[in-house]
Amino acid sequence: MARERDDYSRLLTELDADVESLRLVGRTNRRALDRIADGAVDELDYAALAYTIHNVYGVIEGYCLRVAKFYENGLEGESWHSDLLRRMTLVIPELRPALLDTDLWYALDDLRAFRHKFRHLYARPIDPARVMAVQAIVESTVARFENAHAHFRAALEEVRARLTDPAATETSDEQ
């Protein structure tokens, strides 16, 4: 399916909104971490921090899924979550650059794996050491993702600019 300028405009607006959501979730993550730093060490405090890590990754995965769907990249099977991240490291010539570099991909894959374990804890208690180990990469990973978004966005703007504006084509056809 050929994409038009408006399609790219919509995608860019949606990706910007995802990044704003990421910033909000990042602030919540910081508040949960600050509570622990201030001495709150109940299992619920670590569960709250783990939940915010889960949400940080969820927003990033939603962003990546939006990109994959825009370019009609089918994701199937049980490994689609990890496949999605891997696909975001690929350049699609003339359409889009890679969103993620290898280091960011690995960091996000660590968050993805944590999110998976967190979702499937059920009767197991939260491991504070594991939560804090993953938390150690959250803020830098979010900052790197925001930077990746800025570069990705600029590249998509260039693709968008190369597309003909249907309204301009109609106007020139009428003359």
TIZA-791399 format. One record per residue (C-alpha): residue in three letters; x, y negated, z negated. Coordinates in steps of 0.02 Angstrom, whole numbers, plus 50000, padded with zeros to 5 digits. Last residue first. Layout:
REM TIZA-791399
ALAXYZ...
***
This chain:
REM TIZA-791399
GLN497574876150697GLU496514890050621ASP497944902650629SER499074890850529THR497764889550391GLU497464908350387THR499344911650374ALA499504899050232ALA498074907650137PRO498884924750164ASP500524918550086THR501904927750172LEU503054937950063ARG504854932550040ALA504404922149887ARG503664937449800VAL505274947149824GLU506254932549751GLU505034931149605LEU505264949849578ALA507134946949560ALA506864933049434ARG505674944049335PHE506924958349329HIS508274946549265ALA507134939249131HIS506444956449087ALA508204963349064ASN508554949048943GLU506954953148846PHE507494971448846ARG509204966648777ALA508394956748637VAL507214971148598THR508664983348596SER509674971948481GLU508204970648361VAL507804989248361ILE509544996948350ALA509754997648160GLN507915001948144VAL508335019148212ALA509555022648071MET508375014447945VAL506935025947992ARG508095041047987ALA508725036447813PRO506945033347752ASP506375050747806ILE504475049647810PRO503655064947733ARG503095079847836ALA501255084647835TYR500815076348001LEU502475070248071HIS501955071148254ARG501755052848298PHE503355048448206LYS504325061948299HIS503735055248467ARG504075037148416PHE505835042148364ALA506145050448532ARG505525034948623LEU506605023648515ASP508135034348557ASP507615033948740LEU507555015048728ALA509365014748670TYR509885026648809TRP508985016348943LEU509755000448874ASP511485008048893THR511115014549069ASP510464998049137LEU508594995349139LEU507454985849258ALA508254992149418PRO507914980349560ARG506284979649655LEU505534980849828GLU506854978249964PRO507834993249900ILE507035002549755VAL508385001849621LEU508265015349489THR508535012849302MET506645010849273ARG506435028349343ARG507415035549197LEU506265026849074LEU504715033949157ASP505465051349167SER505665051048977HIS503805047948951TRP503305058749099SER504125074149023GLU502505083748995GLY501995083349175GLU501625069349295LEU502125051649332GLY501675045149504ASN502625029749560GLU501325018649640TYR502435003149641PHE501224993949530LYS500955009849430ALA502815011149389VAL502914992849339ARG501394994149225LEU502125010149150CYS503735000849111TYR502784987049021GLY501724999748927GLU503315008848875ILE504014992648808VAL502424989248709GLY502415006948639TYR504255005848591VAL503944990848482ASN502364999148415HIS503265014848356ILE504605003748276THR503174994448189TYR502465010948127ALA504175016148061LEU504255000047960ALA502525003247889ALA502985021247849TYR504565014947764ASP503515003347656LEU502265017247625GLU503645028447560ASP503955015447425VAL505595006047433ALA505064987747422GLY506674979647362ASP506844963447460ALA507744972647602ILE506234984147613ARG505044969347628ASP506234961247753LEU506134976647865ALA504224975647869ARG504314957047908ARG505594960148047ASN504484973448125THR503024961348121ARG504104948548211GLY504584961748340VAL502744965948366LEU502424947748408ARG503944946848522LEU503404962848610SER501674955548637GLU502504940448720VAL503504952448828ASP501904961348879ALA501104944648923ASP502594940549035LEU502384957549118GLU500544953749149THR500924936749225LEU502294944249335LEU501124958049394ARG499754945449436SER500954934549535TYR501624949949624ASP499874955049677ASP499504937049728ARG501034937149841GLU500404952449933ARG500824970749914ALA500734983450053MET500005000050000
***
